[in-house]
Amino acid sequence: MVNCNDTIQIPGIHVNDRANADGKPGVKPATWRAAITGMVISMVEYLALLQARARDRHALQKLDDQMLKDIGVTRADIEQELAKPFLSDFPRRG
């Protein structure tokens, strides 16, 4: 019996690209480069989030009492928000 994979050559289709027995495409294992890239992207996104929070806190601090009343926030709420540590909302593992 002849193995079709050895005799038929179709451009763009390789033996490693075939589906599993259940018909679903095979999952390629993550490489270390992909893992490092994902971690770097996550860190950059988190730093951007921290920067946006700091910008929002400083913008709230500059509002006068009438504007704070319009949005339903008191000066004490703003002071409490500004007193939070920089990494107070650090994501928990698990």
Buried (B, 14 or more C-beta within 10 A) or exposed (E): EEEEEEEEEEEEEEEEEEEEEEEEEEEEEEEEEEEEEEEEEEEEEEEEEBEEBEEEEEEBEEBEEEEBEEEEBEBEEBEEBEEEEEEEEEEEEE
